[in-house]
């Protein structure tokens, strides 16, 4: 099958061709026809398989085929959990819409809102946004949802994890009852299905990879390392192997800053990216990493979703995540789109239980290596935090860091109060939005 077979216009096909794509990926091949038919979809696909184009191309086709008032009311809204993902989705929208008469913009927090408001007032067809800033601008009367035809929730599972359910519900309450809803998620968890039941109407389920699966071309390695020697071993790995592009994950913002300083002191170019960094600093760090100005990007889990780093060869888990599903999202940055990648985890004695939980999700045992001079000396089990909360998979999370911010604390499991789908649809299959209820 080709993109032309999917029913896309010549203008959109020209933009796709210029991107170098000739054949749709599985998620695109399965999702695009249903979206063009106006159906709601619940789609799950492995990262790096073209999910963004999977919804962008048919949305552009729909908007191009329908007349719109000259003042350009907002007709398609894409919600994403992070600023980085929002920026990348909008980049894709701009690239694919370069030959059609469609206007788009992106809004997120951490930057001056005035230019965003000015752009919105000129009129846009497609808006990519993070929930917090979007609600803020709605409160300022800078944006209206009254003419929205299509709502897209990208990385919906991550938005649940980050506590955006109430914001999403509030945004939906301002929308027309008849609209099309597209939900994209890395997994079909129980919480995602519950959220979908309150938003989607008779959705088509599209899945192109097993739940919680990781890229087949990613090699998993575990080094059993003494906690106090992780930094030293990380420096040794990078220098001995002459690695030029490595994404390293830490649990906390403080840990990311500390490791970055140690790497720089060792003569390795590095930068940190996390929630306490300004948007300008985060954007600059990511750009420098992509163009190889710096070798190492040290990140908290804010970077586990949505970062598009082509052909990233190495991901290091300096600390294992508290929630095993987050391991899948972290290493999803490597081995993308058929490329080969390597996921390395530095595991101290107190993280052994986390490793076991990750292996259950992967359904495979990861071979462990002990390096002479870095052997773990602490044999104690994982420490439990003073207060525990449930992770997204329903088990109590262990560990935690008393010095971490809310971003790094265990997340609350979303609570739903039975938000029911609306009634029958009409027209182009646009579905009814639920009445405003609190989750």
Secondary structure, DSSP 4 states (H G I P E B T S, - for coil): --TGGGT--HHHHHHHHHTT--S--HHHHHHHHHHHTT--EEEE--TTS-HHHHHHHHHHHHHHHS---TT----EEEEESSHHHHHHHHHHHHHHTTTSS--EEEE-SSS-HHHHHHHHHH--SEEEEEHHHHHHHHHTTS---TT--EEEETTHHHHHHTT-HHHHHHHHHTS-SSBEEEEEES---HHHHHHHHHH-SSPEEEESS-TT---TTEEEEEEE--GGGHHHHHHHHHHHHT-S-EEEE-SSHHHHHHHHHHHHHTT--EEEESTTS-HHHHHHHHHHHHTTSSSEEEE-GGGSSS---TT--EEEESS--SSHHHHHHHHTTSSGGG--EEEEEEE-GGGHHHHHHHHHHHTSPPPEEE-TT--------PPPPSS--B-TTSSB-----TT--GGGSPPPPP-----------BTTTBBPPPPP---
